[in-house]
Amino acid sequence: MDITNLIEKIDKLNNNAEEVIRITPAKSIELSNEAYELSKQAGYKVGTVKSLLTLGKALYIVGNFEKAISMLIDALGIARNENFKESQADILNILGNVNLALVNYNLALEYYMKSLDIIRAIDYKKTQSGVLNNIGEIYKDLKNYEVALNYYTESLEICELADNKNVACIVLQNIGEVHYHLKNFDMAEKYTEKSLKLSRKVNDRMIEAACLHQLGKIAFKQDNLDKALNLFLKSLEISKETKERYFIISVMIDIHKLLIKINKNEEAVEYLESALTLAHEINSKEMIMKVYSYLAELHEKIGEFDKALSYYKKFHDVEISGMNEEIAHKLKNITIQFKMEQSEQEKEIYRLKNVELKEKTEALEKKTSELMESYNNMKTISEIGQSITSTLDFEKILNLVYKSINNLMQAYAFGIALYDKDTGDIEYSLFIENSIRYPVAISNINKSTWASWCILNRKEVLINDVEKEYKNYIKDRINTHGTKAGSLIYCPLIFEDNVLGVITVQSPAKHAYSQYNFDTVKALASYIAIAIRNAQKSSDLEKLNKKLLSLSNLDGLTEIPNRRYFEDEIDSLWKETKASKQSLSLMLIDVDNFKEYNDNYGHLAGDYCLQMIAKTLQSVVKDSSSFVARYGGDEFVAVFPNTSSESVFAVAETMKRYINDLNIVHEFSKVSNRITLTFGIASVIPDENLSISSLKYFADKALYIAKQNGRNTIAVY
């Protein structure tokens, strides 16, 4: 094959690879690889750069970020050597996308800006609108909506000049979303409607679904619930066609919120259960956690405490797993970023050596060495992070952090304080100075302190001359015990946009801390925040478990133990008394002619009557190992371990007397003109020949005898 035909074939392969990249990225990788091999064979630099760029894009789409970066850096090196400006701009844009996906916002922005510089220099509008939109995405994610709007607006202007409708509908939808977050609902609706109209014109079903969803959220915020539900359902229908499962889950979550508002709780549960299935299919920890949380809240709302407790536990388990994965993900991101920078530096060193620029080469080799040192330090920080986030013991977290920070820098004084936003208290759970731990100290957010400034401003601070700089932050230097700080670092501990507290490192010396020390504390702060929230969540979950367990074991009407509690507890007590060869007594209690009371006085009066009876019966049982429970309807039960039938009979007599003292009128009773009770008592010493059913049978027989004897009496079997 001659060179002309070979180049023609390479161009065709590259074009085909680009065409199918959004449909079948695996096919795009296959075609690009073939084009790359042929381009090397032919020495065709344009084809080589194009194939590497497409390979990098396709690998980014399928989530192979490390390999994508390698391909893109190779492509960038050739494009720079050959002065292919448009290719450089495209490659830098995709490198920005990779880092945006890795949540490396600073590096992503750096690549976008480099791409933009080239684009503006050569007036390359084809890529310019996309890069500007991508920069807007960064600022939107960071909630800097004003700056995001500036980039989106500039992107939109270029789209209109170039008549690029495909990118324009994306930008319009993003502008609408920013206005939604700013609560400018009229503007949000205006831009989203424009995007919807344009998306239908270019047949972009994914953006159409996103617009319908966004319009539904706007209507929901404005309490136009019928309109919101209609828009959500239309969005859901389209997203099921495009098979965007992550997006489908988001829509289903919003539908469930709306259904709760109109008291359609069962339908809300159905949508959440469908969303949970999808979340498991795509293995999205974020969405699985969200849905578990919503399911727990919904089941608690409708009184299904067992299910609520189960979902809260599942939420917690996934959260712990997700945190561990996040740590691993952060470490991988650091590794990828280091390799990216190292690769660029090594390629530049090689280029400079070839042109014999010795001085610049040595400087770059030094930079590469510094990068390696920085990478090793970041790896150490991540290992520390893994240690502190692997425990739920708060005290252990504090000690691990203090021990670790001294391996990274000189920390004469070190402290961690927790912030309670409800009370405004700032409690130093740990403060160590010169290896001496001080007692817990409490300050308040309203006082002018370094910690208060850090929390209120949600910013970290590095001060290398406290005496000179403190007036820029606090009113007065408060006299404290110990050595005055000459230098200090304070960082807020932030998790999911909530300030949990602060971390501080201090030294009596001035100029004790470098920018690297500052960056190290900031990196550790994110891990400490995760570890603290993890420990707090564990504690909260334990409290919630106890609360829900208590609720699930209580009768909703009378607020005494219910039948479920009785069954669980008598089973446990049976085993204990059987092992200790002690007696176990059971008392069955029946409210005499209660049906007639309900029928004639009404259910509200009946409910009140049962509540008074329950409260009275419970007041009589003083022993902590004994209890009264509602067995069902108008029946109550009481259990007495290690108690003789004679003693239980005496308790029944007291109960009977207390109920009589209530003097609740019951003119329709066949026994008395007041509410009365009938008691059946049985007592056994559990052994191999008896069962719980035997004890229940004996007590029931006693109750039957008492009823036969005219009710309002006590019988023992």
N, C-alpha and C positions, 0 to 999 in steps of 0.2 A: 504494500500500500504506500503510495507516495505521500509526501509530507502534507500536501494540500488536503487530500482526502482524510488523512489522519486527524488533522486539526478540525476539519468539518465534523468528523465523528465525535471528537472530544467535546466540541461546542454543543452538539446535539445531546450527548449524554448529560452534560451539565444543565442544559435547559430542561430536559426531562426530569432530572433530579429535583430541580427547583419547583417544577409544576406539581409534583406529587408529594412534596415535603409535608404539607398540611393534611394529606389524605392517608398516605402510607409512608411514614418516615423511614421504616425499615427498608423499603424499596429505594428510597432516596439515598440512603447510606450505601446500598449496593451499587447504584449507578455512579455515585460520586467516587467511590473507591476505584471503579473501573476507569473513570475519567482521569483520576489522579495518577494511576499507574501509567496510562498512555501518555499523559502530559509530561511525566518525568522522562519517559522513553524518547519523546519528541523534543524535549527541552523547551516546551511551550509554557512559558511563565504565566501568561494570562489564564490558561486552562488549569495550571497547578493551583493558582490562588483561588480561582472560582470553585474548583472541586473541594479544596480544603475549607473554604468558607461555608459551602453547602453542607459538607460533612459536619463541621462545628455546629451549624444551626440544627441539623437533624439530631445530632447527639444531645444537644441541649433540650430539644423537644421531648426526647425519650427519657431524659433525666440523668444521662451519663455525663455529669458536669466536668469531672476531672479530664476525661478524654476529649470532651468538647473544647476545653481550655487549651489543651495541648495542640489540637488541630488549628485553632484560631490563632494562637501565638506563632505557630509555624507560618501560617498564611500572612500574618501581619509582618513578619520579618522579610518575607519575599516581596510583599507589596511596598514596603518602605525602600528596599534596595532598588526596586524597579520604578519607584515613584508613581505607583498606581494610587492616586489620591482617592478616587471614588471607592475603590476596594478597601482602602484603609478606613474610610468613614464607615462603611458597612460592617467591617470586622469589629471595630471599636464599639459600634452600636450593639452587636450581638454579645460581645464581652460584657457590656453593661447589663444586658438582659440576664446573662448567666449569674452575675453577682447580685442582681435584684432578686432572682429566684433563691439565692443563698442568703438573702437578707443582709448582704454586705453593702449597705446603702452608700457609705462613703466611697468605696471603690467603684460601685456602679455609677455613681454621679461623676466620678473622675473620668471614666471611660466615655460616658455620654458627652461630657464637656469637650474632651479631646476630639470626638467624632464631630461635634458641632462646630468646633474651630475650623476643621478641614472643610466641612460642608459650606460654611459661610464664605470661606476663602475661594472656593471654586463654584459657588452658587449651585449646589447639588440638591435641588428641591425634592427629588424622588425620595430620599431618605430623611430629609430635614424634618418633615412633619411628624414622622414616626418617632424620631429621637426626642423631639420636644414633648410629644405625648408621654414617652417613657419617663422623661425627667419629671413631668407632672405627676406620674404614678408614684414616684418616690416621695414627693412632698405630700401627696394625698395620704399615703400609708403612714407618714410621720405626723399627720393631722395639721400640717402647715398649709391650710387651704388657700390662703391668699396667694402664696407663691405658686402653688399648684395651678390656680386659675390663670395666672400670668402665662405659664408655659402652655396650658391648654389653649388659651386664646391665640397665642402666637402660632401654635400648630394649626389651629382652625383656619386662620388667615391664609396660611400657605396652602392648606388643602383646597381652599376656595380658589386661590390663584391658579393652582395646578389642576383644578377640577378633579381632585382625588376623593371621590364620594365614599370609597371603601374605608379609608382612614377617618374621614370626616364624621361618619356615623358613630365610630368608636369615641372620638374626641367629644362630640356632643353629649353622648351618654355619660362620659366622665365628668363633664361640666355640670350636668344635671345632678349627678351623685354628690359633687362637692356642695352645691347649693342645698341639697337635702340635708347634708351633715351640718350646714350652717343654719338650718331651719328657715331658709328662704324658699318656702314651698311653692310660691307662685313662679319664681325663676326656675326652680327645679323641674316643675311641670312643663314649663315652656321649652326648655332645652331637651328634656326627655321626649316630648312630643315630636320635636324636630328630628331627633335621632331615630325615633320609631318610624316616622314617615320615610326617612332616607334609607333605613335598614330594609324596609319592604321594597324600596325601589331597586336596591342592589342585591336583594334576596339574601341578606345576611340574617339567617334565622336565629343564630346565637345572640346577636345584638337585639333582635326583635324581642326575644324572650326576656333579656335583661331589662329592656325598656318597660315592658309590661309589668314586670316584677317591681321595678322602681316606681312606676306610676301607682301601683297597688299600695306600696309603702307610704307614698305621699297621701293617698286617700285615707289610709288607715290612721295616719297621724292627725288628719282633719276630721276623724270620726265619721267618715262616709263609708260605713262598713259594707254595705251591699256592693258598692262600686269596687271597693278594695278586694273583696272576695272574688268577684267576677274577673278582675284583672289578674289576681294570683292564679286562678284556675286556668285562664288562657295561657299565661306564662308557663305553667306546669305542663300543659298539653304540648306546647312547642318544645320545651326542654326534654320531654320524653322522646320526641321524634329525633332530636339531635343527640340524645343519649349522654347529656352532660350531667352525670350522676351527682357530682359535688354541688352543682347549681340546683338540681332538683331537691336535694336535702334542704338547702337554704330556703327555697320557696315553701316546702312542706312545713318547716319550722314556723314561718310567718303565718301560714294558714292555720296552724294549731293555735297560735296566739290570738288570732281573730276569733276562732271558734270558742275559745275560753271566754272571750269578752261577751259573746252572745249566748253563753251557758250551754254550749253543745260539747260537753266534756267528753262524751263517749267517742264522738267523731274526731275530736282533738287527739285522743289516745290512738286511734287508728292511723292518723297521719304520722304521728311520732313513731309508731311501731314500723310503718313502711320506711320512714326516714332512717331508722336504726338499721334495718336490713340493708339498705343501700350503703350506709356508712361502713358497715362490716365488709361489704363487697369490695369497696375501694380502699379498705383498711385505713381510713382517715381517723386517727386518734382524736384530732380536734373535734370532728363532727360527732364521733361516738360519745365523747365526753359531754358535748352540748346536749345531745338527745337524752342521754342518761339523766342529766341534771333536770331537764324539762319534764321527763317522765316522773322523776321522783317528786318534783314540786306538784305536778298535776294529781298524782295518786294521793299525795298528802292532803291536797285541797279537797278531794272527794271522799276522804276518810278511809282509803285503802292503805293502811299504814304498813302492812306486811310488804306490799309491792313497793311502796315508797322507800322503805328501809333497804330492800334488795337493790333498788336502782341507785340509791345513795352509795351503797357499798361498791357496786360496779363502777360508778363514777370515780370513786376514790382509787380503786385498783388501776383503772385506766390512766388516771392522772399521774400516779406514781410511775407507771410504765412510760408514759409520755414524757415525763421530766427526765428520766434516764436516757430516753432516745434523743431528747433535745440536747443533752450534754454531749452525747456522741456526735450529734449533728454539728454542734458548734466546733468541736475538735476537728471534725472532717473539713469544715469550712475554713478553719485556720490553716490546715494543711494545704488545702487547694489554693488558698490565697498566697501562701508562702511559695508554693511551687510555681504559681503564675508569675509572681514578682521575680523569683529566682531565675526562671526561664528567660524572662525579658532581659534581666541584667546580664545573664551569661551570653545571650545572643549579641547584646550591645558590646560586651567585652571582646567577643570574637571579632566583631566588625572593627572595633577600634584598634585591636592588635594588628589587623590586616593593614590598616593605614598608619600604623606605627605612632599612635598617639599615646605614648607610654604614661604620661601623667594622668590622663583621664582614665586609662585602663586600670591603674593602681587604685584610683578613687572608687571606681565601680567594683573592683574586687573587694575593697574594704566594705563597701555597701552590702555586697553579697554576704560577707562574713557577718556583718551586723544583723542581716536578715536571718541568718542561720541561728545566731544567738537569740534573737527575738523570738524565732519560731520555737526554740527549745524552752525558753521561758514561758511562752504561751502554753506549750504542751504541759509544763509543770503546773501552771495555773489550772488547766483543765483537769489534771489528775487530782488536784486539791478539790476542785469543784465536784468531781465524782465522789470523793470521800465524804464531803459534808452533806451532799444531797442523798447519800445512801442510808442516812440514819434519820429516825423520827425523834430522837432524844435531843431536846433543845440544848441542854447543858453540854452534851457531847459535841454538838455543832459549835458552840462557843469555844470550847477548848481546842478543837481541831483547827479552827480559823486562827486563833492566837498562835498556836504552835507553828502553823504553816507560814504565816505572814513574816515571821522572823527569818525564815529560810530565803525570803525574797528581798527583804530590805530591813534596815535598822528601824525597829519600832520601840522607842523608849517608852512611849505610852500608847495604849491601844484600847479602843472601846467599841461596843455595839449597844445601841439603844433601840428600844421598840417604841413605836408611836401609836397611841390610842386616839383616833380622830374623834371619837365620841366625847371623851373627857378632855382631850388636848394634852394629856400627860405624855412626857418623854421619859421613859424608864431605862436607865443604864443597867441592863442585865449583866453586863461584863464591862469592867474598866480596870485595866492592869497598868501600873506605872512602875518601871524599874523592877519588874518581876513580882510586884506585890499586888494582889487583887484587892480592890476596894469594895466595901458593901454596896448593895444596890442603892442608887440615887435616883430621885425623881425630880424632873424639872417640868415646865409647862410651855406649851407652844407660844403663849402670849409674852413670855419673857424674851428679852433680847439676848439670844445666845447663838453660837455657831450652829448648833443642831437645829434650832428654830429656823434660822435663815435657810439652811440647807433643805429642810422639809417644806417650808412655805414656798420657796422658789423652785423646788424640785430640780436643783442643780448641785453639781459637785463643785468643790472649791479647793484650790491649792494655794497656800500662803507660805512664803519663805521668809517673811519678816513680819511677824504678828504685831509687834509694837508699832510698826510704821503703817500697816495696812488695815488694822482691825476696824477703824472708823468707817471704812467703805462698806462694812457688813453689819456691824453691831454698834449699839450706842456706847456701852461701857465695857471695859474688861472686868468681869466679875472675879473677886478674890476667891480662890479655891485652895484646897489643901494640895500639897505637892509642888512640884517644880513647874514654873511658868513655861508655856510652850513658846519656842522661838519660831518653829515651823510646824505647819499642820496640814492635814488633808481631811476633808469631810466629804462623804458621798452618800446620797440618799439610797435606801434600799427599796427599789420599786419592782412590784410584780403586778402584771396586768393592769397597769396605769394606777395602781394603789400604792401610796407610800407607806411602807411597813415600819420604817425606822431609818437609822443612820449608822454608818461605820466611820470611825476616825482613827487616824494614825498621827502621832505627835512626837516632836523631838524638842529638847531645850535649845538645840543649836539652830542658828539661822541658816538658810539655804541648804537644808538637810535633804530635800527631796527634789528629784529630777522629774521631767515630763514622763519618763519611763515608769518611775515609781507611781506617779499619778495614774497612768494608764493601767498599771497593775492593780491598784486598789479598785479602780472602776470595773475592771474585768472580774475581780473577786466579788464585788458588790452584787453583780447579777446572779452569781451562784449562791451567795449568802441569802439573797432575797428568795430564791427558789427553795432553799433548804428551810428557811424560817416559815415560809408559807406552807411548805410540805408538813412541817411539824404542827403548825397551827391547824391545818386542815385535818390532820390526824386527830388532834385534840377535839376539834369541832365535831368531827364525825363520831368520835366516841360519845360525846355529850348527846349528839343527835340520835345515835343508836339507842342510848338509854331512854331518851325522851320518847322516841317512836315505839320502842319496846314497851315502855310503860303505857303509852296510849293504846297499843295493840292488845294489851292485857287488861284494859279497863273497860267496863261497860259504859257505853256512851251516855245512857240516861242517868244511872245512879252514881257513876264515878267510883264504884267499888270494883274489885277484880271480877272478870267475866268468866264464862264457862271454859274458855280456852286456857286461861290461867289456872283454873281449878284442876283441869285434866292434867296439865303439865306438872303442877305442884304436887298433886296427890300421888302421881307416879313416882316422883322423886322421894317423897316422904315415905311411901310404901317400902322402897328399897332401903332407906335409912333405918326405919323401925324394924324391918325384917333382919337387918344385919345386927342391930343392937338388941333384938328380942324385946322391944318395948311395945306398948299398945298404941293403936291408931284408932281414933274415934271420928265418926262421921255423923253430922246432923243435917237432916233434910227439913226444910221449913216451907210451909205452904200458907199463902194468904187466903183466909177463909172467904168463900163466895166473892172472889175479886171480879169475876165476869159481871156479876150483877152490879157491882160498884161502878165499873167502867161503863156499862150500858146505861145506867141511870144518871150518873154524875158527869159523864163525858170523859174523853181521853186525856184532856189537860189535867183534870182533877185526879185521874188515875195515875198519870205520870208523877204528879206531885206526891201522891200517896206512897208510891213505890220509893221515891227519893227519900222521904221521911223515914220509911221502914228501914231502908238500907243504911242510912246514917245512924239510926238507933241501934241496929244489930251490930254494926261495926264498932260503935262506942263501947259495947259490952266486952268485946274480945280484946283483952289487954296484952296477952302473951304474944311476943313477936313471931314465934314459930307457928301460931294459929292464925286463921284468917276466915273471913266471910266472903262469899262470892254470889253473884247473881247467876242462877242456874238456867234461867229462861222464863219469860213470861212473868207469872206471879210466884215463882219458886226461887228460894234461896238455899244456899248450902254453907255449912261451916265445917272446918277440919281442925282436929286437935291432936297433934302427936304427943306421945308420952303422957296421956291424960286418961284417967279412968272414966268409965261410963257414969259413975256417981258424980264426979266433978263436972262432967259435961251436962248432966241433968240439972245441976245447980245453975250452970250458965244459962240453960234454956229457961229455967224459971225466972231468972233475972230479965232475960229478953222479953218474956211474956208480960212481966210486970211493967217494963218500960214502954212496951207497945200500948198496953192498957192506959198508961199515964198520958200517952199522946192524945187520947180521947178523940180519935178521928171518927166522925159520925158515919154510920153505915146502916140506914134504915131498911135496906133491902137484904140484909144478911139474915140467914136462917138460924144463926148461932147467937148473935147479940146485936144490939143497936149501935155497936162500935166495931171498928176494925179489930180482928183477932187473928192469931196465928196458931197453926197446928204443927207439932214437932215430932220427928221420928229419929231415934238415936240408935246407932250400933257401934260396938267397940270390939276390936279383935287384936290379937298379937299375930302379925303376918308370919306365915311359914310356907313350906312347899305345898301344903294341901289347900291353901287358900289363894285367892287372887283379889285384885281391886274390885272386880265384878262381884265377888262374893260379898265384900263389905257394902257395896252399893245396894245389892239385893237385900241384905239384912236391914239396912236403914230404910229402904223403901217399904219393907214388910212392917217395920215399926210405925212408919207414917200411915200406912193403910189401917193398922190397928187403932191408931189415935183418931183417925177419921171415923172409923166404925164406932168409936166410943163417944161420938158426938162433936168432934172438932174442939178447937180452943183448949187443947190439952197436949200432954207430952207422953210418948210411949217409948220404951227401950226394948230392943230385941235381944 
